[in-house]
Amino acid sequence: MIAAASTLVGALLLASCGGSDSGSSDGKTLRLWHYEGPDSAMGAAWKVAVEEFEATHPGVKVEFEEKGFEQIQKTAPMVLNSSDAPDLMEYNKGNATAGLLSTQGLLTDLTAEVTKRGWDRKIGAGVRTTSQYDANGVMGTGSWYGVPNYAEYTMVFYNKDLFKRHGIAEPTSIDELTAAMDKFVAEGITPLASAGAEYPAQQYLYQLALSKADRAWVDTYELYKGKTDFHDAAWTYGAETFADWVKKGYFGKNSSGLKAEDAGVSFIQGKSPILFSGSWWYGRFKSEAKFDWGTFLWPGTGLTLGSGGNLWVVPKGAKNKELAYDFIDITMSKKIQNLLGNKGGVPVAADPAAITDPQAKSLIADFNTLSERDGLAFYPDWPVPGYYDVLVSEIQKLITGSAKPDEVLDSLQEAYDKGVPKT
């Protein structure tokens, strides 16, 4: 699949013969794509940013098209190499996504603009890792190909009302968490909202592995600083524990075919008492959940999934790049950053005193805790192109019981080794 995708993209690149810079700017339209829901913190903040942009750019209109995360993930290389490329779009960060597109010449190098507009002074070291990519598309150093105006991390969302109804206290250790899940199962409730057909399931497995890992392990896996062994103690614990949790009934038997939206809705409707997922759900839960809920960091470890947020990228073929830069600048302004924070996002350049919502303060405080201990461990699908689909497929096998943990780890090792850049 990876080889076929690379061949297709290569053919498209050859066919274009440098046409990615074709077209002229009309200076009157900014074509914007992103995949944040209107109730999310980012969606709400960026809606105001659009209004601010149009107010400060008389005669210029923003043509916004909402896209799905999966839709952009799968079609970006072809779309960005066509005349249909937008001027500005949200795109997933990491070696396998933004890094790959940067090596294919599909993204604009933003380094000069970042320096000129001072965005680099607003974005901390831990967050900027996913903004810069070297000549091989490896994150952490090199040119800026994207700008995040928020950060994100994963946490345990839990239904306080359900916990209270069943006499369960907020877990502060992994033993207490598993004891809570055992009690829910005993009372006929599937404790964990998950989805095997998209990202949630693989994030559970990765977090389990992280609980037995350290920073060097993360850097080896994500940044190729050493040899990754999928049969080491961390990966083995992650896969075996995940499979064990399936047998214990912590995950629903039908979760192999569910999507992220299904997992989120299950939590919102009060069917699942626990969801381990990202801060991108925060605003929606705040808007839609009709019960008392809270969050806590995964217990017993200093590492969790997280990074700078998804990136604003400017396609190489964008026809109105200056307008795109102006819009990014507005999303980095104090007004939008403070709004994003109070809506339940994790802003990168807000005024702390301007964040007044108690839940939002807690969200940002936990992120600061993670940042201070260098606890952001990125995401499992980032290291190599096509790995997201590999993880989905292999972890579905753990859910259905069609493969043993060792077999799944063998497959993950094989796909990873094929995709790692050869030095």
TORTOR-541414 format. One record per residue (C-alpha): residue in three letters; x, z, y. Coordinates in steps of 0.2 Angstrom, whole numbers, plus 5000, padded with zeros to 4 digits. Layout:
BEGIN
<atom code="ALA" x="X" z="Z" y="Y"/>
...
***
This chain:
BEGIN
<atom code="MET" x="5000" z="5000" y="5000"/>
<atom code="ILE" x="5014" z="5005" y="5012"/>
<atom code="ALA" x="5023" z="4989" y="5008"/>
<atom code="ALA" x="5008" z="4978" y="5010"/>
<atom code="ALA" x="5004" z="4986" y="5027"/>
<atom code="SER" x="5022" z="4983" y="5033"/>
<atom code="THR" x="5021" z="4965" y="5028"/>
<atom code="LEU" x="5005" z="4963" y="5037"/>
<atom code="VAL" x="5011" z="4971" y="5053"/>
<atom code="GLY" x="5027" z="4961" y="5052"/>
<atom code="ALA" x="5017" z="4945" y="5050"/>
<atom code="LEU" x="5007" z="4949" y="5065"/>
<atom code="LEU" x="5022" z="4953" y="5075"/>
<atom code="LEU" x="5030" z="4936" y="5071"/>
<atom code="ALA" x="5014" z="4927" y="5074"/>
<atom code="SER" x="5012" z="4935" y="5091"/>
<atom code="CYS" x="5030" z="4928" y="5097"/>
<atom code="GLY" x="5031" z="4941" y="5110"/>
<atom code="GLY" x="5014" z="4939" y="5116"/>
<atom code="SER" x="5011" z="4958" y="5118"/>
<atom code="ASP" x="5015" z="4957" y="5136"/>
<atom code="SER" x="5003" z="4942" y="5139"/>
<atom code="GLY" x="4988" z="4944" y="5151"/>
<atom code="SER" x="4988" z="4949" y="5169"/>
<atom code="SER" x="4982" z="4964" y="5178"/>
<atom code="ASP" x="4965" z="4964" y="5187"/>
<atom code="GLY" x="4968" z="4981" y="5195"/>
<atom code="LYS" x="4950" z="4985" y="5194"/>
<atom code="THR" x="4947" z="4991" y="5176"/>
<atom code="LEU" x="4955" z="5004" y="5166"/>
<atom code="ARG" x="4951" z="5002" y="5147"/>
<atom code="LEU" x="4952" z="5019" y="5139"/>
<atom code="TRP" x="4950" z="5024" y="5121"/>
<atom code="HIS" x="4950" z="5041" y="5113"/>
<atom code="TYR" x="4942" z="5050" y="5099"/>
<atom code="GLU" x="4937" z="5067" y="5106"/>
<atom code="GLY" x="4919" z="5072" y="5104"/>
<atom code="PRO" x="4909" z="5076" y="5121"/>
<atom code="ASP" x="4908" z="5094" y="5116"/>
<atom code="SER" x="4926" z="5097" y="5113"/>
<atom code="ALA" x="4937" z="5104" y="5126"/>
<atom code="MET" x="4947" z="5088" y="5128"/>
<atom code="GLY" x="4931" z="5077" y="5128"/>
<atom code="ALA" x="4924" z="5088" y="5142"/>
<atom code="ALA" x="4940" z="5089" y="5152"/>
<atom code="TRP" x="4943" z="5070" y="5151"/>
<atom code="LYS" x="4925" z="5066" y="5156"/>
<atom code="VAL" x="4929" z="5075" y="5173"/>
<atom code="ALA" x="4946" z="5067" y="5173"/>
<atom code="VAL" x="4937" z="5050" y="5173"/>
<atom code="GLU" x="4926" z="5055" y="5187"/>
<atom code="GLU" x="4941" z="5061" y="5197"/>
<atom code="PHE" x="4950" z="5045" y="5193"/>
<atom code="GLU" x="4936" z="5034" y="5200"/>
<atom code="ALA" x="4934" z="5045" y="5215"/>
<atom code="THR" x="4953" z="5043" y="5219"/>
<atom code="HIS" x="4953" z="5024" y="5215"/>
<atom code="PRO" x="4939" z="5016" y="5225"/>
<atom code="GLY" x="4933" z="5000" y="5217"/>
<atom code="VAL" x="4941" z="5004" y="5200"/>
<atom code="LYS" x="4930" z="5007" y="5185"/>
<atom code="VAL" x="4935" z="5016" y="5168"/>
<atom code="GLU" x="4928" z="5007" y="5153"/>
<atom code="PHE" x="4928" z="5021" y="5140"/>
<atom code="GLU" x="4926" z="5017" y="5122"/>
<atom code="GLU" x="4924" z="5032" y="5109"/>
<atom code="LYS" x="4933" z="5028" y="5093"/>
<atom code="GLY" x="4934" z="5038" y="5077"/>
<atom code="PHE" x="4951" z="5046" y="5072"/>
<atom code="GLU" x="4951" z="5037" y="5055"/>
<atom code="GLN" x="4947" z="5021" y="5064"/>
<atom code="ILE" x="4961" z="5021" y="5076"/>
<atom code="GLN" x="4973" z="5028" y="5062"/>
<atom code="LYS" x="4970" z="5013" y="5051"/>
<atom code="THR" x="4968" z="4999" y="5064"/>
<atom code="ALA" x="4980" z="5003" y="5078"/>
<atom code="PRO" x="4995" z="4992" y="5073"/>
<atom code="MET" x="4983" z="4976" y="5072"/>
<atom code="VAL" x="4973" z="4981" y="5088"/>
<atom code="LEU" x="4989" z="4985" y="5098"/>
<atom code="ASN" x="4996" z="4968" y="5094"/>
<atom code="SER" x="4981" z="4958" y="5099"/>
<atom code="SER" x="4973" z="4954" y="5116"/>
<atom code="ASP" x="4960" z="4968" y="5113"/>
<atom code="ALA" x="4973" z="4982" y="5116"/>
<atom code="PRO" x="4966" z="4995" y="5129"/>
<atom code="ASP" x="4976" z="5001" y="5144"/>
<atom code="LEU" x="4977" z="5019" y="5138"/>
<atom code="MET" x="4973" z="5027" y="5121"/>
<atom code="GLU" x="4974" z="5043" y="5112"/>
<atom code="TYR" x="4985" z="5042" y="5096"/>
<atom code="ASN" x="4991" z="5053" y="5083"/>
<atom code="LYS" x="5008" z="5060" y="5085"/>
<atom code="GLY" x="5022" z="5060" y="5072"/>
<atom code="ASN" x="5035" z="5049" y="5063"/>
<atom code="ALA" x="5021" z="5040" y="5052"/>
<atom code="THR" x="5010" z="5036" y="5067"/>
<atom code="ALA" x="5017" z="5035" y="5085"/>
<atom code="GLY" x="5035" z="5035" y="5078"/>
<atom code="LEU" x="5031" z="5019" y="5068"/>
<atom code="LEU" x="5022" z="5010" y="5082"/>
<atom code="SER" x="5037" z="5013" y="5093"/>
<atom code="THR" x="5049" z="5005" y="5081"/>
<atom code="GLN" x="5037" z="4990" y="5080"/>
<atom code="GLY" x="5038" z="4987" y="5099"/>
<atom code="LEU" x="5019" z="4991" y="5101"/>
<atom code="LEU" x="5021" z="5005" y="5113"/>
<atom code="THR" x="5027" z="5006" y="5131"/>
<atom code="ASP" x="5043" z="5017" y="5134"/>
<atom code="LEU" x="5037" z="5030" y="5146"/>
<atom code="THR" x="5053" z="5039" y="5150"/>
<atom code="ALA" x="5055" z="5033" y="5168"/>
<atom code="GLU" x="5037" z="5037" y="5172"/>
<atom code="VAL" x="5038" z="5054" y="5164"/>
<atom code="THR" x="5054" z="5059" y="5174"/>
<atom code="LYS" x="5046" z="5051" y="5190"/>
<atom code="ARG" x="5030" z="5060" y="5189"/>
<atom code="GLY" x="5037" z="5077" y="5183"/>
<atom code="TRP" x="5028" z="5077" y="5166"/>
<atom code="ASP" x="5044" z="5083" y="5157"/>
<atom code="ARG" x="5044" z="5098" y="5168"/>
<atom code="LYS" x="5027" z="5103" y="5163"/>
<atom code="ILE" x="5029" z="5101" y="5144"/>
<atom code="GLY" x="5038" z="5114" y="5135"/>
<atom code="ALA" x="5052" z="5110" y="5122"/>
<atom code="GLY" x="5041" z="5114" y="5106"/>
<atom code="VAL" x="5027" z="5103" y="5113"/>
<atom code="ARG" x="5038" z="5088" y="5118"/>
<atom code="THR" x="5045" z="5086" y="5101"/>
<atom code="THR" x="5031" z="5074" y="5096"/>
<atom code="SER" x="5032" z="5064" y="5112"/>
<atom code="GLN" x="5050" z="5057" y="5110"/>
<atom code="TYR" x="5056" z="5046" y="5096"/>
<atom code="ASP" x="5073" z="5038" y="5092"/>
<atom code="ALA" x="5077" z="5021" y="5086"/>
<atom code="ASN" x="5071" z="5025" y="5068"/>
<atom code="GLY" x="5054" z="5032" y="5075"/>
<atom code="VAL" x="5060" z="5050" y="5071"/>
<atom code="MET" x="5052" z="5063" y="5083"/>
<atom code="GLY" x="5062" z="5075" y="5093"/>
<atom code="THR" x="5074" z="5065" y="5102"/>
<atom code="GLY" x="5075" z="5048" y="5111"/>
<atom code="SER" x="5063" z="5039" y="5123"/>
<atom code="TRP" x="5046" z="5046" y="5128"/>
<atom code="TYR" x="5032" z="5035" y="5120"/>
<atom code="GLY" x="5018" z="5047" y="5122"/>
<atom code="VAL" x="5012" z="5062" y="5133"/>
<atom code="PRO" x="5001" z="5076" y="5127"/>
<atom code="ASN" x="4991" z="5086" y="5140"/>
<atom code="TYR" x="4986" z="5099" y="5127"/>
<atom code="ALA" x="4993" z="5108" y="5112"/>
<atom code="GLU" x="4985" z="5112" y="5096"/>
<atom code="TYR" x="4987" z="5123" y="5081"/>
<atom code="THR" x="4977" z="5129" y="5065"/>
<atom code="MET" x="4969" z="5145" y="5062"/>
<atom code="VAL" x="4956" z="5154" y="5052"/>
<atom code="PHE" x="4938" z="5153" y="5059"/>
<atom code="TYR" x="4926" z="5165" y="5052"/>
<atom code="ASN" x="4908" z="5170" y="5053"/>
<atom code="LYS" x="4908" z="5188" y="5059"/>
<atom code="ASP" x="4889" z="5189" y="5055"/>
<atom code="LEU" x="4891" z="5184" y="5037"/>
<atom code="PHE" x="4906" z="5195" y="5035"/>
<atom code="LYS" x="4897" z="5210" y="5042"/>
<atom code="ARG" x="4881" z="5206" y="5031"/>
<atom code="HIS" x="4892" z="5207" y="5016"/>
<atom code="GLY" x="4902" z="5222" y="5021"/>
<atom code="ILE" x="4918" z="5213" y="5023"/>
<atom code="ALA" x="4931" z="5217" y="5036"/>
<atom code="GLU" x="4942" z="5204" y="5045"/>
<atom code="PRO" x="4957" z="5201" y="5034"/>
<atom code="THR" x="4974" z="5206" y="5040"/>
<atom code="SER" x="4984" z="5200" y="5024"/>
<atom code="ILE" x="4983" z="5187" y="5011"/>
<atom code="ASP" x="4977" z="5200" y="4998"/>
<atom code="GLU" x="4963" z="5205" y="5010"/>
<atom code="LEU" x="4958" z="5187" y="5012"/>
<atom code="THR" x="4958" z="5183" y="4994"/>
<atom code="ALA" x="4948" z="5199" y="4991"/>
<atom code="ALA" x="4935" z="5193" y="5004"/>
<atom code="MET" x="4934" z="5176" y="4996"/>
<atom code="ASP" x="4931" z="5185" y="4978"/>
<atom code="LYS" x="4917" z="5195" y="4985"/>
<atom code="PHE" x="4908" z="5180" y="4993"/>
<atom code="VAL" x="4910" z="5170" y="4976"/>
<atom code="ALA" x="4903" z="5185" y="4967"/>
<atom code="GLU" x="4888" z="5185" y="4979"/>
<atom code="GLY" x="4885" z="5166" y="4976"/>
<atom code="ILE" x="4893" z="5160" y="4992"/>
<atom code="THR" x="4907" z="5147" y="4992"/>
<atom code="PRO" x="4919" z="5154" y="5005"/>
<atom code="LEU" x="4929" z="5140" y="5011"/>
<atom code="ALA" x="4923" z="5125" y="5021"/>
<atom code="SER" x="4934" z="5110" y="5016"/>
<atom code="ALA" x="4934" z="5091" y="5014"/>
<atom code="GLY" x="4945" z="5081" y="5001"/>
<atom code="ALA" x="4941" z="5064" y="5008"/>
<atom code="GLU" x="4950" z="5068" y="5025"/>
<atom code="TYR" x="4962" z="5080" y="5032"/>
<atom code="PRO" x="4956" z="5097" y="5029"/>
<atom code="ALA" x="4960" z="5099" y="5010"/>
<atom code="GLN" x="4978" z="5094" y="5013"/>
<atom code="GLN" x="4980" z="5106" y="5027"/>
<atom code="TYR" x="4975" z="5120" y="5016"/>
<atom code="LEU" x="4988" z="5115" y="5003"/>
<atom code="TYR" x="5002" z="5113" y="5017"/>
<atom code="GLN" x="4997" z="5131" y="5024"/>
<atom code="LEU" x="4999" z="5138" y="5007"/>
<atom code="ALA" x="5016" z="5130" y="5005"/>
<atom code="LEU" x="5021" z="5136" y="5023"/>
<atom code="SER" x="5018" z="5154" y="5018"/>
<atom code="LYS" x="5033" z="5153" y="5007"/>
<atom code="ALA" x="5044" z="5143" y="5018"/>
<atom code="ASP" x="5055" z="5144" y="5034"/>
<atom code="ARG" x="5060" z="5133" y="5049"/>
<atom code="ALA" x="5074" z="5125" y="5039"/>
<atom code="TRP" x="5061" z="5120" y="5026"/>
<atom code="VAL" x="5050" z="5112" y="5039"/>
<atom code="ASP" x="5064" z="5103" y="5047"/>
<atom code="THR" x="5070" z="5096" y="5030"/>
<atom code="TYR" x="5053" z="5089" y="5027"/>
<atom code="GLU" x="5048" z="5083" y="5044"/>
<atom code="LEU" x="5064" z="5078" y="5052"/>
<atom code="TYR" x="5074" z="5074" y="5036"/>
<atom code="LYS" x="5087" z="5087" y="5039"/>
<atom code="GLY" x="5091" z="5088" y="5021"/>
<atom code="LYS" x="5083" z="5084" y="5004"/>
<atom code="THR" x="5065" z="5088" y="5001"/>
<atom code="ASP" x="5061" z="5094" y="4984"/>
<atom code="PHE" x="5042" z="5095" y="4980"/>
<atom code="HIS" x="5046" z="5106" y="4965"/>
<atom code="ASP" x="5054" z="5120" y="4975"/>
<atom code="ALA" x="5046" z="5137" y="4977"/>
<atom code="ALA" x="5035" z="5133" y="4992"/>
<atom code="TRP" x="5027" z="5117" y="4987"/>
<atom code="THR" x="5025" z="5123" y="4969"/>
<atom code="TYR" x="5016" z="5139" y="4976"/>
<atom code="GLY" x="5005" z="5128" y="4987"/>
<atom code="ALA" x="4999" z="5116" y="4974"/>
<atom code="GLU" x="4997" z="5129" y="4960"/>
<atom code="THR" x="4988" z="5141" y="4972"/>
<atom code="PHE" x="4977" z="5127" y="4978"/>
<atom code="ALA" x="4972" z="5122" y="4960"/>
<atom code="ASP" x="4969" z="5141" y="4956"/>
<atom code="TRP" x="4957" z="5143" y="4971"/>
<atom code="VAL" x="4947" z="5128" y="4965"/>
<atom code="LYS" x="4945" z="5136" y="4948"/>
<atom code="LYS" x="4940" z="5153" y="4957"/>
<atom code="GLY" x="4926" z="5144" y="4967"/>
<atom code="TYR" x="4934" z="5146" y="4984"/>
<atom code="PHE" x="4931" z="5127" y="4987"/>
<atom code="GLY" x="4915" z="5118" y="4983"/>
<atom code="LYS" x="4915" z="5107" y="4968"/>
<atom code="ASN" x="4909" z="5093" y="4979"/>
<atom code="SER" x="4922" z="5095" y="4992"/>
<atom code="SER" x="4933" z="5081" y="4985"/>
<atom code="GLY" x="4921" z="5068" y="4993"/>
<atom code="LEU" x="4917" z="5077" y="5009"/>
<atom code="LYS" x="4924" z="5072" y="5026"/>
<atom code="ALA" x="4930" z="5083" y="5040"/>
<atom code="GLU" x="4914" z="5082" y="5049"/>
<atom code="ASP" x="4905" z="5089" y="5034"/>
<atom code="ALA" x="4917" z="5104" y="5033"/>
<atom code="GLY" x="4914" z="5108" y="5052"/>
<atom code="VAL" x="4895" z="5106" y="5050"/>
<atom code="SER" x="4895" z="5118" y="5035"/>
<atom code="PHE" x="4903" z="5131" y="5046"/>
<atom code="ILE" x="4892" z="5128" y="5061"/>
<atom code="GLN" x="4876" z="5129" y="5050"/>
<atom code="GLY" x="4882" z="5146" y="5043"/>
<atom code="LYS" x="4884" z="5140" y="5025"/>
<atom code="SER" x="4903" z="5143" y="5024"/>
<atom code="PRO" x="4909" z="5159" y="5030"/>
<atom code="ILE" x="4927" z="5153" y="5033"/>
<atom code="LEU" x="4935" z="5137" y="5039"/>
<atom code="PHE" x="4954" z="5134" y="5041"/>
<atom code="SER" x="4956" z="5121" y="5053"/>
<atom code="GLY" x="4962" z="5116" y="5071"/>
<atom code="SER" x="4959" z="5122" y="5089"/>
<atom code="TRP" x="4951" z="5105" y="5092"/>
<atom code="TRP" x="4935" z="5112" y="5084"/>
<atom code="TYR" x="4935" z="5127" y="5096"/>
<atom code="GLY" x="4924" z="5119" y="5110"/>
<atom code="ARG" x="4911" z="5112" y="5098"/>
<atom code="PHE" x="4909" z="5129" y="5088"/>
<atom code="LYS" x="4907" z="5138" y="5105"/>
<atom code="SER" x="4893" z="5125" y="5110"/>
<atom code="GLU" x="4884" z="5124" y="5093"/>
<atom code="ALA" x="4887" z="5139" y="5082"/>
<atom code="LYS" x="4872" z="5151" y="5084"/>
<atom code="PHE" x="4881" z="5166" y="5077"/>
<atom code="ASP" x="4895" z="5178" y="5081"/>
<atom code="TRP" x="4912" z="5170" y="5075"/>
<atom code="GLY" x="4930" z="5174" y="5078"/>
<atom code="THR" x="4948" z="5168" y="5073"/>
<atom code="PHE" x="4964" z="5174" y="5067"/>
<atom code="LEU" x="4981" z="5167" y="5062"/>
<atom code="TRP" x="4984" z="5164" y="5044"/>
<atom code="PRO" x="4990" z="5181" y="5037"/>
<atom code="GLY" x="5007" z="5184" y="5030"/>
<atom code="THR" x="5017" z="5170" y="5038"/>
<atom code="GLY" x="5025" z="5166" y="5054"/>
<atom code="LEU" x="5022" z="5147" y="5052"/>
<atom code="THR" x="5006" z="5137" y="5053"/>
<atom code="LEU" x="5001" z="5119" y="5056"/>
<atom code="GLY" x="5002" z="5114" y="5075"/>
<atom code="SER" x="5011" z="5104" y="5088"/>
<atom code="GLY" x="5008" z="5096" y="5105"/>
<atom code="GLY" x="4992" z="5088" y="5105"/>
<atom code="ASN" x="4988" z="5070" y="5101"/>
<atom code="LEU" x="4997" z="5058" y="5113"/>
<atom code="TRP" x="4992" z="5047" y="5128"/>
<atom code="VAL" x="5000" z="5031" y="5123"/>
<atom code="VAL" x="5001" z="5015" y="5134"/>
<atom code="PRO" x="5001" z="4999" y="5123"/>
<atom code="LYS" x="5015" z="4987" y="5126"/>
<atom code="GLY" x="5001" z="4974" y="5130"/>
<atom code="ALA" x="4991" z="4985" y="5142"/>
<atom code="LYS" x="4986" z="4974" y="5157"/>
<atom code="ASN" x="4984" z="4989" y="5169"/>
<atom code="LYS" x="4999" z="5001" y="5166"/>
<atom code="GLU" x="5000" z="5008" y="5183"/>
<atom code="LEU" x="4981" z="5014" y="5182"/>
<atom code="ALA" x="4985" z="5021" y="5165"/>
<atom code="TYR" x="4999" z="5031" y="5172"/>
<atom code="ASP" x="4988" z="5037" y="5186"/>
<atom code="PHE" x="4975" z="5043" y="5173"/>
<atom code="ILE" x="4988" z="5053" y="5163"/>
<atom code="ASP" x="4994" z="5061" y="5179"/>
<atom code="ILE" x="4976" z="5067" y="5183"/>
<atom code="THR" x="4975" z="5075" y="5165"/>
<atom code="MET" x="4991" z="5084" y="5169"/>
<atom code="SER" x="4984" z="5091" y="5185"/>
<atom code="LYS" x="4980" z="5110" y="5188"/>
<atom code="LYS" x="4961" z="5106" y="5190"/>
<atom code="ILE" x="4960" z="5097" y="5173"/>
<atom code="GLN" x="4972" z="5109" y="5164"/>
<atom code="ASN" x="4962" z="5124" y="5170"/>
<atom code="LEU" x="4946" z="5116" y="5165"/>
<atom code="LEU" x="4953" z="5111" y="5148"/>
<atom code="GLY" x="4958" z="5129" y="5145"/>
<atom code="ASN" x="4941" z="5137" y="5150"/>
<atom code="LYS" x="4933" z="5125" y="5138"/>
<atom code="GLY" x="4942" z="5131" y="5123"/>
<atom code="GLY" x="4957" z="5119" y="5123"/>
<atom code="VAL" x="4976" z="5124" y="5123"/>
<atom code="PRO" x="4982" z="5117" y="5140"/>
<atom code="VAL" x="5001" z="5113" y="5143"/>
<atom code="ALA" x="5001" z="5116" y="5161"/>
<atom code="ALA" x="4987" z="5128" y="5166"/>
<atom code="ASP" x="4987" z="5143" y="5178"/>
<atom code="PRO" x="4985" z="5158" y="5166"/>
<atom code="ALA" x="4975" z="5167" y="5180"/>
<atom code="ALA" x="4963" z="5153" y="5180"/>
<atom code="ILE" x="4958" z="5155" y="5162"/>
<atom code="THR" x="4943" z="5167" y="5163"/>
<atom code="ASP" x="4934" z="5164" y="5146"/>
<atom code="PRO" x="4938" z="5179" y="5134"/>
<atom code="GLN" x="4938" z="5168" y="5119"/>
<atom code="ALA" x="4949" z="5155" y="5127"/>
<atom code="LYS" x="4961" z="5168" y="5133"/>
<atom code="SER" x="4962" z="5174" y="5114"/>
<atom code="LEU" x="4965" z="5156" y="5109"/>
<atom code="ILE" x="4979" z="5153" y="5121"/>
<atom code="ALA" x="4987" z="5170" y="5117"/>
<atom code="ASP" x="4988" z="5166" y="5099"/>
<atom code="PHE" x="4996" z="5149" y="5103"/>
<atom code="ASN" x="5009" z="5158" y="5114"/>
<atom code="THR" x="5013" z="5170" y="5100"/>
<atom code="LEU" x="5016" z="5155" y="5088"/>
<atom code="SER" x="5027" z="5146" y="5101"/>
<atom code="GLU" x="5037" z="5161" y="5105"/>
<atom code="ARG" x="5041" z="5163" y="5086"/>
<atom code="ASP" x="5044" z="5144" y="5084"/>
<atom code="GLY" x="5029" z="5144" y="5072"/>
<atom code="LEU" x="5023" z="5127" y="5074"/>
<atom code="ALA" x="5026" z="5117" y="5058"/>
<atom code="PHE" x="5018" z="5100" y="5062"/>
<atom code="TYR" x="5007" z="5092" y="5049"/>
<atom code="PRO" x="5009" z="5086" y="5031"/>
<atom code="ASP" x="5005" z="5068" y="5033"/>
<atom code="TRP" x="5018" z="5065" y="5047"/>
<atom code="PRO" x="5035" z="5061" y="5038"/>
<atom code="VAL" x="5032" z="5044" y="5032"/>
<atom code="PRO" x="5020" z="5029" y="5035"/>
<atom code="GLY" x="5005" z="5029" y="5024"/>
<atom code="TYR" x="5007" z="5047" y="5018"/>
<atom code="TYR" x="4990" z="5053" y="5025"/>
<atom code="ASP" x="4981" z="5042" y="5012"/>
<atom code="VAL" x="4993" z="5048" y="4998"/>
<atom code="LEU" x="4989" z="5066" y="5002"/>
<atom code="VAL" x="4971" z="5063" y="5002"/>
<atom code="SER" x="4971" z="5054" y="4985"/>
<atom code="GLU" x="4983" z="5067" y="4977"/>
<atom code="ILE" x="4974" z="5082" y="4983"/>
<atom code="GLN" x="4957" z="5075" y="4978"/>
<atom code="LYS" x="4964" z="5075" y="4960"/>
<atom code="LEU" x="4968" z="5094" y="4962"/>
<atom code="ILE" x="4950" z="5097" y="4967"/>
<atom code="THR" x="4942" z="5087" y="4953"/>
<atom code="GLY" x="4955" z="5093" y="4940"/>
<atom code="SER" x="4960" z="5076" y="4935"/>
<atom code="ALA" x="4979" z="5080" y="4938"/>
<atom code="LYS" x="4989" z="5095" y="4936"/>
<atom code="PRO" x="4999" z="5102" y="4950"/>
<atom code="ASP" x="5016" z="5096" y="4943"/>
<atom code="GLU" x="5009" z="5078" y="4942"/>
<atom code="VAL" x="5002" z="5079" y="4960"/>
<atom code="LEU" x="5019" z="5085" y="4966"/>
<atom code="ASP" x="5028" z="5071" y="4956"/>
<atom code="SER" x="5017" z="5058" y="4965"/>
<atom code="LEU" x="5020" z="5066" y="4982"/>
<atom code="GLN" x="5039" z="5066" y="4979"/>
<atom code="GLU" x="5039" z="5048" y="4974"/>
<atom code="ALA" x="5029" z="5042" y="4989"/>
<atom code="TYR" x="5039" z="5053" y="5001"/>
<atom code="ASP" x="5056" z="5047" y="4995"/>
<atom code="LYS" x="5050" z="5028" y="4996"/>
<atom code="GLY" x="5045" z="5031" y="5014"/>
<atom code="VAL" x="5060" z="5041" y="5021"/>
<atom code="PRO" x="5071" z="5030" y="5032"/>
<atom code="LYS" x="5087" z="5026" y="5023"/>
<atom code="THR" x="5103" z="5031" y="5033"/>
***
